[in-house]
Amino acid sequence: MTLIPALLDQNRDAVSVSPPQTFRPLGDFNHVQIAGCLKSGYAIGRTSAQRRGLKYEAKVQKWLKKQLGPEYMVQPRLEVLGRSYLLRLLLPDGLLMLSDVATIIEIKSQHMPESYWQLRHLYEPAVRALPRICHVNCLTVVKSYDPAMPYPEEIERVFDIQDWVLREHSKIGVLRWQ
């Protein structure tokens, strides 16, 4: 009997994965605001792998803008005011806000646990605090997907982004795009 990989992904158990060494949790905060957006491709990679990743991200951003329309924000600048009145800047790769549902998008060359920590522990709490937001979806767009890669929670494979962003989801979505 042959199992379909997408079904395996849906039923795969979550694996305990530590945050990256450089990860800084969001912590307590008082206020969040969107303070504008940056243009895709603003960063310059130091290594060839970083340059390839940024080139892939620029292509994905162009495609996402075309697929999701003017409501899609490329690299929105989220200013988070902490309880100690220190300002922290968060830059998710993308944000789509449709009425009361927001979708945070993170773009990676390959599916990896770092996206979980960024989406669930940085961007999601901040976006949830924005006015009129009742539900937050999290989506990772990847060039390469390996279902054997350890990930801290079950994922949902995404095959149609336009349909997926219109509904509420509890699992992080993973869309493979080349």
C-alpha positions in Angstrom: 0.0 0.0 0.0 1.4 3.4 -1.0 0.8 6.4 1.3 0.4 9.8 -0.2 3.1 12.2 1.3 0.5 15.0 1.9 -1.5 12.6 4.2 1.7 11.6 6.0 2.4 15.3 6.7 -1.0 15.9 8.2 -0.7 13.0 10.7 3.0 13.4 11.5 3.6 14.0 15.2 5.2 17.3 16.3 8.8 17.1 17.5 10.4 19.0 20.3 12.8 21.5 18.6 14.7 24.1 20.5 14.6 27.7 19.3 17.6 29.0 17.3 20.4 30.4 19.5 19.9 33.9 18.3 16.1 33.8 18.9 14.8 36.6 21.1 11.2 36.0 22.3 8.7 38.9 22.1 7.8 39.0 25.8 5.2 41.4 27.2 4.1 44.4 25.2 1.5 47.2 25.4 1.0 48.3 21.8 1.6 47.2 18.2 1.3 49.3 15.0 2.1 48.8 11.4 4.5 51.6 10.5 4.8 51.1 6.8 6.4 48.4 4.5 9.8 47.9 3.1 10.5 47.0 -0.5 11.4 43.4 -1.3 15.1 42.9 -1.9 16.3 45.6 0.4 18.8 43.3 2.1 22.1 42.2 0.6 23.3 38.7 1.4 27.0 38.2 2.5 27.2 34.6 1.4 26.2 33.0 -1.8 23.5 31.0 0.1 22.1 34.2 1.5 22.1 35.8 -1.9 20.3 32.8 -3.4 17.7 32.9 -0.6 17.1 36.7 -1.1 16.7 36.1 -4.9 14.2 33.4 -4.2 12.4 35.6 -1.7 12.1 38.5 -4.3 10.5 36.1 -6.8 8.1 34.8 -4.3 7.1 38.3 -3.2 6.4 39.3 -6.8 4.2 36.2 -7.2 2.4 36.7 -3.8 1.6 40.4 -4.7 0.1 39.2 -8.0 -1.9 36.3 -6.4 -3.1 38.2 -3.3 -3.6 41.7 -4.6 -3.2 45.1 -3.0 -4.1 43.9 0.5 -0.9 42.0 0.6 1.9 43.9 2.4 5.5 43.1 1.5 7.7 43.2 4.6 5.4 45.2 6.9 7.2 47.1 9.6 5.6 46.1 12.9 6.5 48.4 15.8 5.9 46.7 19.2 6.1 48.8 22.3 7.2 46.7 25.3 5.9 47.1 28.8 9.3 48.7 29.6 8.6 51.3 26.9 11.3 49.9 24.6 10.4 49.8 21.0 11.0 46.6 19.1 10.8 46.3 15.3 9.5 43.1 13.7 9.7 42.5 9.9 7.7 39.4 8.8 8.2 38.7 5.1 4.5 39.4 4.3 1.1 40.1 5.8 -2.3 39.8 4.3 -5.2 41.4 6.1 -8.7 40.5 4.9 -11.5 41.9 7.2 -10.8 40.2 10.6 -8.4 37.4 9.4 -4.7 38.1 9.0 -2.2 35.8 7.3 1.4 36.1 8.2 3.8 34.8 5.5 7.4 33.7 6.0 9.5 32.8 3.0 12.3 30.3 3.3 14.5 28.4 0.9 13.7 25.2 2.8 11.2 24.2 5.4 12.8 24.5 8.8 11.9 24.9 12.5 13.1 28.6 12.6 9.9 29.5 10.7 7.9 28.1 13.6 9.6 30.3 16.2 9.3 33.4 14.1 5.7 32.8 13.2 4.3 31.5 16.5 6.4 33.4 19.1 7.2 36.7 17.4 4.8 37.7 14.6 1.6 36.0 15.6 1.3 37.6 19.1 2.0 41.0 17.6 -0.4 40.7 14.7 -3.1 39.4 17.0 -2.9 42.6 18.9 -3.7 44.8 15.9 -7.1 46.4 15.8 -10.0 44.3 14.3 -8.0 41.1 14.0 -10.0 38.0 15.3 -7.9 35.2 13.8 -4.3 34.9 12.6 -3.1 32.3 10.0 0.5 31.5 9.7 2.0 30.4 6.3 5.5 29.4 5.2 6.4 29.5 1.5 9.3 27.2 0.7 11.3 26.2 -2.3 12.2 22.8 -0.8 10.1 20.7 1.5 11.3 17.6 3.3 8.6 15.9 5.4 11.3 14.3 7.6 12.5 17.7 8.8 11.7 17.9 12.5 9.1 20.6 13.2 7.6 21.7 16.6 3.9 21.2 15.5 1.9 19.5 12.9 1.7 21.4 9.6 -1.0 21.8 6.9 0.2 21.4 3.3 -1.2 24.2 1.1 -1.8 23.8 -2.6 -4.0 26.8 -3.4 -3.0 30.0 -1.6 -6.0 32.0 -2.8 -8.4 29.6 -1.3 -6.3 28.9 1.9 -6.0 32.6 3.0 -9.8 33.0 2.9 -10.4 30.5 5.8 -9.2 30.2 9.4 -6.5 27.7 10.1 -5.0 26.5 13.4 -1.9 24.8 11.9 0.9 26.5 10.2 0.5 26.2 6.4 3.4 25.1 4.2 3.2 26.0 0.5 6.0 24.7 -1.8 6.6 27.2 -4.6 9.4 27.1 -7.2 
